[in-house]
Amino acid sequence: METNQLLQRLEPPQGRVSMVLDTDTYNEIDDQFALVYAALAVDRLDLKAVYAAPFANARSTGPGDGMEKSWAEIHRVLEHLGFPKEGLVYRGSNRFMDAKKQPISSDAADHLVQLAHNQPADDPLYVVAIGAITNVASALLLDPTVAERIAVVWLGGHPHYWPHNREFNLYQDPHSAQVVLDSGVPFIHVPCKNVAEHVKSTVPEMAQLFQGRGAVGDYLYQIFAEYEGMDEPTAWSKEIWDLAAVAWLVNPDFMPSEVVPTPLLNTDEDCTWSFDSNRHPSRVCTDARRDQILRDLVARLGQ
């Protein structure tokens, strides 16, 4: 893709856009909020598919189990929301990519390739990835021409000035992150430290904002209130990281950003950044306007 065309694709979109959400939904509690936001923002987003991403932590026995639990959680959230699920939810990779950078076939990667090619060339499909980016990297390796039909919004890693990238989404699968960053695909980066982490809340605020707002509002409050850590005696808050990625599409003013050369990702112990001013451009978010994002989501729950 030529630089001028790439820069055009990096501009915040005007009007309603087609999107898919790639999510490790059961990993924490923030993906559920992002999924609800993507489903409710119908004036801005046409949600075409939801892909289950792999994850491995205390809530799974490994990446395949994490993906399956995410697939089930996607269905659970959509059921609470009353959102149609038929033909919408796809299983993703059951493992992370290794250093050989070979694509991992999955229903999600295959569907993304097909969906991208069904998209008009002048109307990109936005891929909002809020977990390990394995499914997206696999699709780009299966068919590199997909890069000409999509734009990727990824929540992962830290800002370019941060000394390391020991962040869950990136650190689980740095090889997939490398593939996406080097592919030339239009790339909008939502860092975690000092950006997405601003989108946080507390149990009392969650009760005020979400409890009693339908089945999905009650469910979001429940999983927030029951999350590990809320029993701290004072001053406990929880990041709802993944709302930030969806918010950039819903209203780019919620997520200030700038265009910079795409960094190089080193797969060293800390997954550090390196820089080359001749690299292709990408967009990186520099802040998250937390109050505006939460107000907008709550207003949509009330509709």
JONORGI-V621322 format. One record per residue. N is the residue number from 1. RES is the residue in three letters. OMEGA is omega in whole degrees, -180 to 180 (NA if undefined). BURIAL is + if it has 24 or more other C-alpha atoms within 12 Angstrom, else -. D_FIRST is the distance of its C-alpha to the first C-alpha in Angstrom with 1 decimal. Layout:
n->{N & N}
res->{RES & RES}
omega->{OMEGA & OMEGA}
burial->{BURIAL & BURIAL}
d_first->{D_FIRST & D_FIRST}
This chain:
n->{1 & 2 & 3 & 4 & 5 & 6 & 7 & 8 & 9 & 10 & 11 & 12 & 13 & 14 & 15 & 16 & 17 & 18 & 19 & 20 & 21 & 22 & 23 & 24 & 25 & 26 & 27 & 28 & 29 & 30 & 31 & 32 & 33 & 34 & 35 & 36 & 37 & 38 & 39 & 40 & 41 & 42 & 43 & 44 & 45 & 46 & 47 & 48 & 49 & 50 & 51 & 52 & 53 & 54 & 55 & 56 & 57 & 58 & 59 & 60 & 61 & 62 & 63 & 64 & 65 & 66 & 67 & 68 & 69 & 70 & 71 & 72 & 73 & 74 & 75 & 76 & 77 & 78 & 79 & 80 & 81 & 82 & 83 & 84 & 85 & 86 & 87 & 88 & 89 & 90 & 91 & 92 & 93 & 94 & 95 & 96 & 97 & 98 & 99 & 100 & 101 & 102 & 103 & 104 & 105 & 106 & 107 & 108 & 109 & 110 & 111 & 112 & 113 & 114 & 115 & 116 & 117 & 118 & 119 & 120 & 121 & 122 & 123 & 124 & 125 & 126 & 127 & 128 & 129 & 130 & 131 & 132 & 133 & 134 & 135 & 136 & 137 & 138 & 139 & 140 & 141 & 142 & 143 & 144 & 145 & 146 & 147 & 148 & 149 & 150 & 151 & 152 & 153 & 154 & 155 & 156 & 157 & 158 & 159 & 160 & 161 & 162 & 163 & 164 & 165 & 166 & 167 & 168 & 169 & 170 & 171 & 172 & 173 & 174 & 175 & 176 & 177 & 178 & 179 & 180 & 181 & 182 & 183 & 184 & 185 & 186 & 187 & 188 & 189 & 190 & 191 & 192 & 193 & 194 & 195 & 196 & 197 & 198 & 199 & 200 & 201 & 202 & 203 & 204 & 205 & 206 & 207 & 208 & 209 & 210 & 211 & 212 & 213 & 214 & 215 & 216 & 217 & 218 & 219 & 220 & 221 & 222 & 223 & 224 & 225 & 226 & 227 & 228 & 229 & 230 & 231 & 232 & 233 & 234 & 235 & 236 & 237 & 238 & 239 & 240 & 241 & 242 & 243 & 244 & 245 & 246 & 247 & 248 & 249 & 250 & 251 & 252 & 253 & 254 & 255 & 256 & 257 & 258 & 259 & 260 & 261 & 262 & 263 & 264 & 265 & 266 & 267 & 268 & 269 & 270 & 271 & 272 & 273 & 274 & 275 & 276 & 277 & 278 & 279 & 280 & 281 & 282 & 283 & 284 & 285 & 286 & 287 & 288 & 289 & 290 & 291 & 292 & 293 & 294 & 295 & 296 & 297 & 298 & 299 & 300 & 301 & 302 & 303}
res->{MET & GLU & THR & ASN & GLN & LEU & LEU & GLN & ARG & LEU & GLU & PRO & PRO & GLN & GLY & ARG & VAL & SER & MET & VAL & LEU & ASP & THR & ASP & THR & TYR & ASN & GLU & ILE & ASP & ASP & GLN & PHE & ALA & LEU & VAL & TYR & ALA & ALA & LEU & ALA & VAL & ASP & ARG & LEU & ASP & LEU & LYS & ALA & VAL & TYR & ALA & ALA & PRO & PHE & ALA & ASN & ALA & ARG & SER & THR & GLY & PRO & GLY & ASP & GLY & MET & GLU & LYS & SER & TRP & ALA & GLU & ILE & HIS & ARG & VAL & LEU & GLU & HIS & LEU & GLY & PHE & PRO & LYS & GLU & GLY & LEU & VAL & TYR & ARG & GLY & SER & ASN & ARG & PHE & MET & ASP & ALA & LYS & LYS & GLN & PRO & ILE & SER & SER & ASP & ALA & ALA & ASP & HIS & LEU & VAL & GLN & LEU & ALA & HIS & ASN & GLN & PRO & ALA & ASP & ASP & PRO & LEU & TYR & VAL & VAL & ALA & ILE & GLY & ALA & ILE & THR & ASN & VAL & ALA & SER & ALA & LEU & LEU & LEU & ASP & PRO & THR & VAL & ALA & GLU & ARG & ILE & ALA & VAL & VAL & TRP & LEU & GLY & GLY & HIS & PRO & HIS & TYR & TRP & PRO & HIS & ASN & ARG & GLU & PHE & ASN & LEU & TYR & GLN & ASP & PRO & HIS & SER & ALA & GLN & VAL & VAL & LEU & ASP & SER & GLY & VAL & PRO & PHE & ILE & HIS & VAL & PRO & CYS & LYS & ASN & VAL & ALA & GLU & HIS & VAL & LYS & SER & THR & VAL & PRO & GLU & MET & ALA & GLN & LEU & PHE & GLN & GLY & ARG & GLY & ALA & VAL & GLY & ASP & TYR & LEU & TYR & GLN & ILE & PHE & ALA & GLU & TYR & GLU & GLY & MET & ASP & GLU & PRO & THR & ALA & TRP & SER & LYS & GLU & ILE & TRP & ASP & LEU & ALA & ALA & VAL & ALA & TRP & LEU & VAL & ASN & PRO & ASP & PHE & MET & PRO & SER & GLU & VAL & VAL & PRO & THR & PRO & LEU & LEU & ASN & THR & ASP & GLU & ASP & CYS & THR & TRP & SER & PHE & ASP & SER & ASN & ARG & HIS & PRO & SER & ARG & VAL & CYS & THR & ASP & ALA & ARG & ARG & ASP & GLN & ILE & LEU & ARG & ASP & LEU & VAL & ALA & ARG & LEU & GLY & GLN}
omega->{179 & -174 & -179 & 178 & 178 & 178 & 178 & 180 & -179 & 177 & 176 & -176 & 176 & 178 & -174 & -178 & 173 & -179 & 166 & 179 & 179 & -164 & 171 & -161 & -176 & -177 & 179 & 177 & -175 & 180 & -180 & 177 & -180 & 178 & 178 & 179 & -180 & -179 & -175 & -175 & -171 & 177 & -178 & -170 & 172 & -174 & -175 & -177 & 174 & -177 & 177 & -179 & 179 & 169 & 179 & 173 & -177 & 180 & 176 & 176 & -179 & -175 & 179 & 177 & 177 & 178 & 180 & 178 & 176 & 178 & 179 & -179 & 175 & 179 & -178 & -180 & -180 & 176 & 177 & -177 & -175 & -177 & -180 & -177 & -174 & 178 & -175 & -169 & -176 & 175 & 179 & -176 & 176 & 178 & 177 & 180 & 177 & -174 & 178 & 177 & 174 & -180 & 178 & -177 & 176 & 176 & -178 & -179 & 180 & -180 & 180 & 178 & -179 & -177 & 180 & -178 & 174 & -177 & 176 & -175 & -178 & -177 & -171 & 171 & 179 & 179 & -180 & -176 & -175 & 175 & 170 & -167 & -177 & -177 & -178 & 178 & 179 & 178 & 180 & 177 & 177 & -179 & -177 & 180 & 175 & -178 & -179 & -174 & -175 & 165 & -175 & 172 & -174 & 170 & -179 & -180 & -178 & 179 & -175 & 180 & -176 & -173 & -180 & 176 & 176 & -178 & -166 & -175 & -178 & -171 & 178 & -175 & -179 & -180 & 176 & 177 & 177 & -180 & -177 & -178 & -178 & -173 & -175 & 177 & 173 & -167 & 176 & -173 & 175 & -180 & -180 & -178 & 175 & 175 & -179 & -178 & 176 & -178 & -177 & -179 & -180 & -180 & 178 & 179 & 178 & 178 & -179 & -172 & -168 & -176 & -180 & 179 & 178 & -177 & -177 & 176 & 177 & -180 & 179 & 176 & -177 & -176 & 176 & -176 & -178 & -176 & -179 & 178 & -175 & 179 & 174 & -174 & -178 & 166 & 176 & 174 & -176 & 175 & 172 & -169 & -164 & 174 & -175 & -178 & 178 & -178 & 179 & 178 & -178 & 179 & -177 & 177 & 178 & -174 & 178 & -174 & 179 & 178 & -178 & 172 & -180 & -180 & 172 & 178 & 176 & 179 & 172 & -175 & -177 & -177 & -176 & 175 & 164 & -171 & 177 & -175 & 179 & 180 & 179 & -176 & 171 & 179 & 179 & 178 & -176 & -178 & 175 & -179 & -170 & -176 & -179 & 180 & -179 & 178 & -179 & 178 & -179 & 178 & 179 & 176 & -178 & -177 & NA}
burial->{- & - & - & - & - & + & + & - & + & + & + & + & + & - & - & - & + & + & + & + & + & + & + & + & + & + & + & + & + & + & + & + & + & + & + & + & + & + & + & + & + & + & - & + & + & + & + & + & + & + & + & + & + & + & + & + & - & - & + & - & - & - & + & + & + & + & + & + & + & + & + & + & + & + & + & + & + & + & - & + & + & - & + & - & + & - & - & + & + & + & + & + & + & + & + & + & + & - & - & - & + & - & + & + & + & + & + & + & + & + & + & + & + & - & + & + & + & - & + & - & - & - & - & + & + & + & + & + & + & + & + & + & + & + & + & + & + & + & + & + & + & + & + & + & - & + & + & + & + & + & + & + & + & + & + & + & + & + & + & + & - & - & - & + & + & + & + & + & + & + & + & + & + & + & + & + & + & + & + & + & + & + & + & + & + & + & + & + & + & + & + & + & + & + & + & + & + & + & + & + & + & + & + & - & - & + & - & - & + & + & + & - & + & - & - & + & + & + & + & + & + & - & + & + & + & - & + & - & - & - & - & - & - & - & - & - & + & + & + & + & + & + & + & + & + & + & + & + & + & + & + & + & - & + & + & + & + & + & + & + & + & + & + & + & + & + & + & - & - & - & + & + & + & - & - & - & - & - & - & + & + & + & + & + & + & + & + & + & + & + & - & - & + & + & - & + & + & + & - & + & + & - & -}
d_first->{0.0 & 3.8 & 6.5 & 8.4 & 6.5 & 6.2 & 9.8 & 10.8 & 10.1 & 12.2 & 15.0 & 17.9 & 18.1 & 20.9 & 23.3 & 23.4 & 20.5 & 20.4 & 20.5 & 21.7 & 23.7 & 23.7 & 27.0 & 29.7 & 32.2 & 35.4 & 34.5 & 35.9 & 36.6 & 33.6 & 31.3 & 33.9 & 33.7 & 29.9 & 30.4 & 33.0 & 31.0 & 28.0 & 30.6 & 32.6 & 30.0 & 29.8 & 29.3 & 25.9 & 24.9 & 25.1 & 25.5 & 24.5 & 25.3 & 26.6 & 26.0 & 28.6 & 27.3 & 29.6 & 31.6 & 34.6 & 37.2 & 40.8 & 39.9 & 38.9 & 40.1 & 36.6 & 33.0 & 34.0 & 36.8 & 34.7 & 32.2 & 35.2 & 36.8 & 33.6 & 33.5 & 37.1 & 36.6 & 33.8 & 36.4 & 39.1 & 37.2 & 36.2 & 39.8 & 41.1 & 38.6 & 39.7 & 36.1 & 35.6 & 34.4 & 34.5 & 31.3 & 29.5 & 30.0 & 28.7 & 29.7 & 27.1 & 27.4 & 30.9 & 30.0 & 27.6 & 25.2 & 26.8 & 25.8 & 24.9 & 21.9 & 22.6 & 21.6 & 24.6 & 25.2 & 26.4 & 26.8 & 24.3 & 21.5 & 22.3 & 22.5 & 19.2 & 17.5 & 19.7 & 19.3 & 15.5 & 15.8 & 18.6 & 16.6 & 15.7 & 12.1 & 12.7 & 14.7 & 13.1 & 15.6 & 16.4 & 17.6 & 20.3 & 21.4 & 24.7 & 25.9 & 24.9 & 21.3 & 22.4 & 21.6 & 18.0 & 17.4 & 19.3 & 17.3 & 14.0 & 16.1 & 17.8 & 14.7 & 11.3 & 9.8 & 11.2 & 8.4 & 6.8 & 10.4 & 11.6 & 12.0 & 14.5 & 17.5 & 19.6 & 23.1 & 23.8 & 24.8 & 26.3 & 25.2 & 23.8 & 27.3 & 29.1 & 30.7 & 29.8 & 27.8 & 30.8 & 29.6 & 30.2 & 26.8 & 25.1 & 28.2 & 28.8 & 25.6 & 23.9 & 22.3 & 20.4 & 19.3 & 18.2 & 16.1 & 14.3 & 14.0 & 12.6 & 10.1 & 7.2 & 8.1 & 9.1 & 12.5 & 15.8 & 18.6 & 22.2 & 24.5 & 28.0 & 30.3 & 31.2 & 28.7 & 29.0 & 32.5 & 33.7 & 33.6 & 37.0 & 40.3 & 43.9 & 46.1 & 48.2 & 45.3 & 43.8 & 47.2 & 47.2 & 43.7 & 43.3 & 46.7 & 48.1 & 44.9 & 45.0 & 44.6 & 41.0 & 42.1 & 45.1 & 42.9 & 40.5 & 43.6 & 45.3 & 42.5 & 42.1 & 45.8 & 46.3 & 43.5 & 44.8 & 45.8 & 47.1 & 50.7 & 50.4 & 53.4 & 51.6 & 48.3 & 46.0 & 42.6 & 39.6 & 35.8 & 34.0 & 30.7 & 28.5 & 29.3 & 27.1 & 23.8 & 24.9 & 26.2 & 22.9 & 22.0 & 25.5 & 25.9 & 23.6 & 26.7 & 28.2 & 25.5 & 24.9 & 21.7 & 19.7 & 16.3 & 16.6 & 14.9 & 14.4 & 17.6 & 18.5 & 20.9 & 23.9 & 25.8 & 29.1 & 32.0 & 30.7 & 27.0 & 26.5 & 23.5 & 22.6 & 20.6 & 18.6 & 17.7 & 15.0 & 12.9 & 9.7 & 11.2 & 12.7 & 15.6 & 19.1 & 22.2 & 25.3 & 28.0 & 29.2 & 31.8 & 34.0 & 36.6 & 34.4 & 32.5 & 35.8 & 37.4 & 34.6 & 34.8 & 38.6 & 38.7 & 36.6 & 39.1 & 41.8 & 40.4}
